[in-house]
Amino acid sequence: MSAVVARRGVVTSFDETVGLGVIEVADGDDYPFHCIEIADGSRTIEPGTEVWFEVIAKLGRWEAARISS
């Protein structure tokens, strides 16, 4: 079993209409996410917010999950 590693990043965009956003980490990688992955249940987050998140494989790509600020 592998350990889950939390990553730190910044929300670079979030579209409330479709509930999709992107988190960028310091090394330049981007991770898309859906609003259901925001841990506090708010379903919205402001661009520029610094967050902690986990990376998961979903639909053949890496995505952000369990996002918290």
Number of C-alpha atoms within 10 A of each C-alpha: 3 4 5 9 8 15 14 16 24 19 21 18 17 21 15 14 7 9 14 16 21 19 27 19 16 10 7 9 9 18 22 19 22 20 20 16 19 20 14 12 11 10 14 19 20 14 15 13 14 17 20 16 22 18 19 14 10 10 7 6 10 15 20 25 23 17 26 17 14
